[in-house]
């Protein structure tokens, strides 16, 4: 399955370079002195840049962005705020120049069968999914599945997967915490709005502490419609760590693995039936 974004994310309205730097320095909880020392400039120079009394070079801005661990999208915004052209390219996921990337993603997702795997962008929009993943969406309200499909919304929406999740309390806490960390790390207003929306969905009763052993990872325990079977998964996230493109830097592959022998056997058997 493929849901390619046909539009790239629109840049935010221009903001003064000093304001952008202060926002990110505050987000990273760094003083002017700390950032200046890391960037090997004087605190006075940084103060002048933030106050608008000095015009920074592009190289200086990129050095500051690196020290602030700014995502590539935010680095482009910083450059634009100072009147420079962005240095990190961005393209829609279905753009011709990303053909090889899409094929690589497809290879990974297909190779993960019979277990679910999906590809999402930086805002959790579904880009690609293998057949095992799309099978889990069967019976979901079409309104929730309408593109662009946000997988965090799908996970917690009352008309999405939430009613099927046996450990919804645990899973909801995990999703909201992950959403919060990403929101704070990226500075993306969309993610802030999404986190607020997800937090407002009905919360289940507090989970009971009835596990016989400590959790090594929060599982997704998913009831299958039409029977009492519960599939239990743990997941891994794969990113392109050497990306210099905004699109590629925000691409993530979520691969789900069986958390117990019953889930593994059930999915393997389902695949055998589908190919026989």
Beta strands, then each sheet from edge to edge (+ up, - down):
strand 1: 117-120
strand 2: 126-129
strand 3: 220-223
strand 4: 230-239
strand 5: 252-258
sheet 1: 2+ 1- 5+ 4- 3+
end
